[in-house]
C-alpha cells in the first residue's frame, strides 16, 4: 500500500527537486575513452603539474580538434592522430619551463585509451596518438 501511495505522489509531484529522475544514467554508452600523457619511457606525466591543465580540459581540446577534422577524407585513426598532434602542439606552445625540461630530457607522448563494454566484460585498447621525441643535447645548442 505504501508503495502505491509513493508512486502516485511521485507522479503528481513530477520533475521537481529532490524528486527528479536522471535519464542520463538510464542508457550508458558501451564505449568510453580517455587521454593521458607520458614521457618517452612511458612513465605517466601529470597534466595538471606540467601544463596547469586538468585532464578533462585536455580531452575537450582533443575533441575540438577532432571535430575540426570531421568531413575531411581521413580514416578514423589518421583523424585521431592529427587531432592528437594539434592538441599536443597547442600544449607545447605554452613553453613553460617544465614543458621544455620534460621534452628536452624525456620527450612527451599522448595516448588515447578506448574502453568497450560487451556484456559484463570491459575491454581496453591503447593507441599512441603522437610523440614529441627527446631533444638531443646537440639539438639544444642554440638555446
C-alpha positions in Angstrom: 0.0 0.0 0.0 2.8 2.4 0.9 4.4 1.7 -2.5 1.2 2.7 -4.3 1.0 5.9 -2.3 4.6 6.8 -3.1 4.1 6.0 -6.8 1.0 8.2 -7.0 2.7 11.0 -5.0 5.8 11.0 -7.3 3.6 11.1 -10.4 1.7 14.1 -9.0 4.9 15.9 -7.9 6.6 15.4 -11.3 10.1 16.7 -12.2 10.8 18.7 -9.0 14.0 18.6 -6.9 14.7 16.3 -5.0 12.3 14.0 -6.8 13.9 14.4 -10.2 14.7 11.4 -12.3 18.0 11.3 -14.1 17.7 9.8 -17.6 21.4 10.4 -18.3 22.1 7.3 -16.2 19.4 5.2 -17.8 21.2 4.4 -21.0 25.0 4.3 -20.6 27.2 4.2 -23.7 29.1 1.0 -24.4 32.2 3.0 -25.4 34.3 5.5 -23.5 37.8 6.9 -23.9 40.3 9.0 -22.1 43.7 10.6 -22.8 46.9 10.6 -20.8 50.5 11.9 -21.2 53.7 10.0 -20.7 57.4 10.7 -21.2 59.4 8.7 -23.8 59.9 5.9 -21.3 56.1 5.6 -20.9 56.1 6.9 -17.4 52.8 8.8 -16.9 53.1 12.6 -16.6 50.7 14.8 -14.6 48.8 17.1 -16.9 48.0 19.5 -14.1 51.6 19.7 -12.8 53.1 20.1 -16.3 50.6 22.3 -18.2 48.5 23.6 -15.3 45.6 21.9 -17.1 43.1 19.3 -15.9 42.6 16.2 -18.0 39.0 16.9 -18.8 40.2 20.1 -20.5 42.8 18.1 -22.4 40.0 15.8 -23.6 37.9 18.8 -24.6 40.8 20.3 -26.6 41.3 17.0 -28.3 37.6 16.6 -29.1 37.5 20.1 -30.5 40.5 19.4 -32.8 38.8 16.1 -33.8 35.6 17.9 -34.7 37.6 20.4 -36.9 38.8 17.5 -38.9 35.3 16.0 -39.5 34.3 15.9 -43.1 37.9 15.7 -44.4 38.8 12.5 -46.2 40.7 10.8 -43.4 40.3 7.4 -41.9 39.4 7.4 -38.2 42.9 6.5 -37.0 44.5 9.3 -39.1 42.0 11.8 -37.8 42.7 10.8 -34.2 46.5 11.1 -34.8 46.1 14.5 -36.4 43.9 15.8 -33.6 46.4 14.4 -31.1 49.2 16.2 -32.9 47.4 19.5 -32.9 46.4 19.1 -29.3 50.0 18.4 -28.2 51.2 21.3 -30.3 48.7 23.5 -28.5 50.0 22.3 -25.2 53.7 22.6 -26.2 53.2 26.1 -27.4 52.7 27.1 -23.7 56.5 26.7 -23.5 56.6 26.6 -19.7 59.9 25.7 -18.1 58.6 22.3 -17.1 57.5 21.5 -20.7 60.9 22.5 -22.1 62.6 20.4 -19.4 60.4 17.3 -19.9 60.6 17.4 -23.7 64.3 18.2 -23.6 65.1 15.3 -21.3 62.5 12.6 -22.0 60.1 13.6 -24.8 56.3 13.6 -24.5 53.6 11.2 -25.7 49.9 11.5 -25.9 47.9 8.3 -25.6 44.2 7.5 -26.1 42.6 4.6 -24.3 39.2 3.3 -25.5 37.2 1.1 -23.2 34.3 -1.0 -24.7 31.7 -2.8 -22.6 30.5 -6.1 -24.1 28.1 -7.9 -21.9 29.6 -8.0 -18.5 33.2 -7.6 -19.8 35.2 -4.4 -20.3 37.9 -4.4 -23.0 40.6 -1.7 -23.3 42.7 -0.7 -26.2 45.6 1.8 -26.1 46.7 3.9 -29.0 49.7 6.2 -29.2 48.4 9.4 -30.9 51.6 11.5 -31.1 55.1 11.7 -29.7 57.5 14.6 -29.3 60.8 12.8 -29.2 63.5 13.7 -26.7 65.7 16.6 -27.9 69.4 15.5 -28.2 71.9 17.7 -26.4 73.4 18.7 -29.8 70.0 20.0 -30.9 69.7 22.3 -27.9 72.9 24.2 -28.5 71.1 27.2 -30.0 69.0 27.8 -26.8 
